């Protein structure tokens, strides 16, 4: 089930975060426990 992007958060914010995590940047989030975001397959 998909949910709308919260107010104030743009698609660009999400894409930048995904690309940063894919590049290996350190972040405070662990593995998904409640939902997953699918991006480009």
C-alpha positions in Angstrom: 0.0 0.0 0.0 1.4 3.4 -0.9 1.1 6.6 1.1 1.4 10.2 0.1 4.6 12.1 0.8 4.2 14.1 4.0 3.8 17.9 3.7 7.0 19.8 3.5 8.9 16.8 2.1 9.4 16.7 -1.7 10.2 13.9 -4.0 13.6 15.5 -4.5 14.3 15.2 -0.8 13.6 11.5 -0.9 15.6 10.8 -4.0 18.6 12.7 -2.6 18.4 10.6 0.6 18.1 7.3 -1.3 21.1 8.2 -3.5 23.1 9.2 -0.4 22.4 6.0 1.4 23.1 4.0 -1.8 26.5 5.7 -2.0 27.4 4.5 1.5 27.0 7.7 3.5 26.6 7.0 7.2 23.1 7.6 8.6 21.3 7.0 11.9 18.7 4.7 10.4 18.9 0.9 10.7 17.1 -1.7 8.6 13.5 -1.3 7.7 11.1 -2.5 10.5 7.8 -1.0 9.4 7.9 -0.3 5.7 10.2 -0.3 2.6 10.6 2.4 -0.1 10.9 1.0 -3.6 12.9 3.2 -6.0 13.6 2.4 -9.6 12.6 -1.2 -9.2 
